[in-house]
Amino acid sequence: GAVVSQHPSWVICKSGTSVKIECRSLDFQATTMFWYRQFPKQSLMLMATSNEGSKATYEQGVEKDKFLINHASLTLSTLTVTSAHPEDSSFYICSARTGVLFSTDTQYFGPGTRLTVL
Amino acid sequence: KNQVEQSPQSLIILEGKNCTLQCNYTVSPFSNLRWYKQDTGRGPVSLTIMTFSENTKSNGRYTATLDADTKQSSLHITASQLSDSASYICVVSALPASGGSYIPTFGRGTSLIVHP
């Protein structure tokens, strides 16, 4: 149980285009989903937290107009990298939190999406 | 500022040997500490979780310890296998006394390579 999927697994795009990454909780409802970015040999960096039906909360330094997050349902969140540039090339990982808010801290991570911007 | 420091940054061992990874943290107010295993190009997978009152937690060949007084944790891997080659990440969560959601702080991870 508690499986989180991401699609696509990897994507290569041209500079200036937009890329959408999907994150789905397959067998549970996730009221909160998180988006992380990870550069080579670095730890995960939290980009934003999204609660179903409300606007995402972005971490300091993360441009909300560039990284659009939509959490329209309890099982799906999307991250759209708009006007992507080579410096946006990274490994993007989502996680979903199960359980009632405050009562548990269990995050289940997706397999990640490798984005390469040429 | 909440911080999680892991050591060593990287480690190479021979198959069958044991190893211990360290995690020191300054996270307040402490709620729980998790160890994750992240294979290259994959998302992290939880190995253990410990709260303030737990000193040790095992998951197969993985044993995590926690000393809440010194704010240190270790992950011990026994009889290492080639499949243990991965990055091991220590994550310490705080739960603000004023309310709100858990706030996780990630360590940078220890890269473990197990050679045959």
Interface residues (C-beta under 8 A of the other chain):
Chain A: V4 Q6 T32 K41 Q42 S43 L44 M45 L46 T49 F91 I93 S95 L101 F102 D105 T106 Q107 Y108 F109 G110 P111 G112 R114
Chain B: S31 N32 Y36 G41 R42 G43 P44 V45 S46 I49 I89 S93 L95 G99 S101 Y102 P104 F106 G107 R108 G109 S111
